């Protein structure tokens, strides 16, 4: 009669528990692409593909400071573009934290995204729509962040899984008696 090691069984349970969030993370929460906000120096720009043109208007975007609470209080800019992409930009934005809101001409909100404007140029940041939280892994230095996607999550999950399997293998070999 052979007894299996409780360490091995618990290791496999941990491996299964670690793999579950990775499998769920690759499923998008909402199909709507939302908005993409980019800062370059003192210029903030936003791009979306969610809006449709009604009476010659795509909609508008608003740049809010931390003390402003509604779309109407921010610096509003009219969206321009085509059926595949609409955009707006603000120049001369002083350093600070802002919220960008895009409202389409039909009254729906395409997305909301916070952005940090610094004196140095910072990388772009992609946001999901305001109805769902971002499920990406956020990384970065200082005020800049990058939203890592599915490939990064799968690669990280593979490394974690390999580490768990290696640990289980090592513990199992260590518990075997020496045979001469």
C-alpha positions as CSV (number, residue, x, y, z in Angstrom):
1,X,0.0,0.0,0.0
2,X,1.4,3.4,-1.0
3,X,0.6,6.6,0.8
4,X,0.9,9.8,-1.2
5,X,2.6,12.8,0.3
6,X,0.3,15.5,1.7
7,X,2.8,18.0,0.5
8,X,2.4,16.8,-3.1
9,X,-1.4,17.0,-2.8
10,X,-1.4,20.5,-1.4
11,X,1.2,21.6,-4.0
12,X,-1.2,20.4,-6.8
13,X,-4.1,22.2,-5.1
14,X,-2.0,25.4,-5.0
15,X,-1.0,25.0,-8.7
16,X,-4.7,24.6,-9.7
17,X,-5.7,27.6,-7.6
18,X,-2.9,29.7,-9.2
19,X,-3.9,28.7,-12.7
20,X,-7.6,29.6,-12.3
21,X,-7.2,33.5,-12.1
22,X,-4.9,33.3,-15.2
23,X,-7.5,31.5,-17.2
24,X,-10.2,34.0,-16.2
25,X,-7.9,37.0,-16.8
26,X,-7.7,36.3,-20.5
27,X,-11.5,36.6,-20.9
28,X,-12.4,40.3,-21.6
29,X,-15.0,41.7,-19.2
30,X,-16.7,43.9,-21.8
31,X,-16.3,43.9,-25.6
32,X,-16.4,47.8,-25.8
33,X,-12.9,49.2,-26.5
34,X,-13.4,52.3,-24.4
35,X,-10.9,55.1,-24.7
36,X,-7.1,55.5,-25.1
37,X,-5.5,58.5,-23.4
38,X,-2.0,59.7,-24.2
39,X,0.2,62.4,-22.7
40,X,3.1,64.0,-24.5
41,X,4.7,66.9,-22.5
42,X,1.8,69.3,-21.8
43,X,-0.5,67.8,-24.4
44,X,-3.2,65.3,-23.5
45,X,-5.0,63.4,-26.3
46,X,-7.8,60.9,-26.3
47,X,-8.9,58.4,-29.0
48,X,-12.0,56.2,-29.2
49,X,-13.8,54.1,-31.7
50,X,-17.1,53.9,-29.7
51,X,-19.0,56.9,-31.0
52,X,-21.2,57.2,-34.0
53,X,-21.9,60.5,-35.9
54,X,-25.3,62.1,-35.2
55,X,-26.2,65.4,-37.0
56,X,-22.6,65.9,-38.0
57,X,-21.3,65.5,-34.4
58,X,-19.3,62.6,-32.9
59,X,-19.5,63.9,-29.4
60,X,-17.2,65.7,-27.0
61,X,-14.5,65.0,-24.5
62,X,-13.8,66.8,-21.2
63,X,-10.6,67.2,-19.2
64,X,-11.3,67.5,-15.5
65,X,-9.0,68.5,-12.6
66,X,-9.2,66.7,-9.3
67,X,-11.4,69.5,-7.9
68,X,-14.0,69.2,-10.7
69,X,-16.7,66.6,-10.4
70,X,-18.8,66.7,-13.6
71,X,-18.3,66.6,-17.4
72,X,-19.6,70.2,-17.7
73,X,-17.0,71.6,-15.3
74,X,-14.0,70.4,-17.4
75,X,-12.3,71.8,-20.5
76,X,-14.5,70.5,-23.3
77,X,-13.3,69.7,-26.8
78,X,-15.4,68.4,-29.7
79,X,-14.4,65.0,-31.1
80,X,-13.3,64.8,-34.7
81,X,-12.5,61.8,-36.9
82,X,-14.0,59.1,-39.0
83,X,-16.2,56.0,-38.4
84,X,-13.2,54.0,-37.2
85,X,-11.6,56.5,-34.9
86,X,-12.5,59.7,-33.1
87,X,-10.1,61.9,-31.2
88,X,-9.7,65.1,-29.2
89,X,-6.7,66.9,-27.7
90,X,-5.8,69.6,-25.1
91,X,-2.6,71.6,-25.3
92,X,-0.9,73.7,-22.6
93,X,-2.0,71.4,-19.8
94,X,-0.2,72.1,-16.5
95,X,1.3,69.2,-14.5
96,X,-1.1,67.3,-12.3
97,X,-3.7,64.5,-12.2
98,X,-6.7,64.8,-14.6
99,X,-9.7,62.8,-15.6
100,X,-10.7,62.5,-19.2
101,X,-14.3,61.7,-20.0
102,X,-15.6,61.0,-23.5
103,X,-19.4,61.4,-24.2
104,X,-20.7,60.4,-27.6
105,X,-23.3,62.5,-29.5
106,X,-26.0,59.9,-28.5
107,X,-25.3,60.7,-24.8
108,X,-23.5,57.5,-23.9
109,X,-20.2,57.6,-22.1
110,X,-17.4,56.0,-24.2
111,X,-15.0,55.8,-21.2
112,X,-13.4,57.6,-18.3
113,X,-9.6,57.5,-17.6
114,X,-7.3,59.2,-15.1
115,X,-4.1,60.6,-16.5
116,X,-1.0,62.2,-14.9
117,X,0.6,65.1,-16.7
118,X,4.2,65.7,-15.8
119,X,6.9,68.0,-17.2
120,X,8.6,65.1,-19.0
121,X,6.8,63.1,-21.7
122,X,5.1,59.9,-20.4
123,X,4.0,56.7,-22.2
124,X,0.4,56.2,-23.4
125,X,-2.2,54.4,-21.4
126,X,-5.2,52.4,-22.6
127,X,-8.3,52.3,-20.5
128,X,-11.3,50.1,-20.4
129,X,-14.8,51.7,-20.4
130,X,-16.1,53.3,-17.3
131,X,-18.6,50.5,-16.7
132,X,-15.9,47.9,-15.8
133,X,-12.6,48.0,-14.0
134,X,-9.3,47.3,-15.8
135,X,-8.2,43.7,-15.3
136,X,-4.6,44.1,-16.5
137,X,-1.4,44.0,-14.5
138,X,-0.2,47.6,-13.9
139,X,3.5,48.2,-13.8
140,X,5.7,51.3,-14.1
141,X,8.1,53.7,-12.5
142,X,6.9,56.8,-10.7
143,X,3.8,58.3,-12.4
144,X,4.0,56.3,-15.6
145,X,2.1,53.0,-15.9
146,X,1.6,50.4,-18.5
147,X,-1.3,48.1,-18.8
148,X,0.1,44.6,-19.6
149,X,-2.1,42.4,-21.7
150,X,-2.9,38.7,-22.1
151,X,0.5,37.6,-23.4
152,X,2.3,39.0,-20.3
153,X,-0.2,37.3,-18.0
154,X,0.2,33.9,-19.8
155,X,4.0,34.2,-19.7
156,X,3.9,35.0,-16.0
157,X,1.4,32.2,-15.3
158,X,3.7,29.8,-17.1
159,X,6.6,30.8,-14.9
160,X,4.5,30.4,-11.8
161,X,3.2,27.0,-12.9
162,X,6.7,25.8,-13.7
163,X,7.9,27.0,-10.3
164,X,5.1,25.1,-8.6
165,X,5.7,21.9,-10.6
166,X,9.4,22.1,-9.9
167,X,8.8,22.6,-6.2
168,X,6.4,19.6,-6.1
169,X,9.0,17.4,-8.0
170,X,11.8,18.4,-5.6
171,X,9.7,17.7,-2.5
172,X,8.6,14.4,-3.8
173,X,12.1,13.3,-4.7
174,X,13.4,14.5,-1.3
175,X,10.9,12.3,0.6
176,X,11.8,9.1,-1.3
177,X,14.1,6.8,0.7
178,X,17.5,6.0,-0.7
179,X,17.8,2.6,-2.4
180,X,21.1,0.8,-2.6
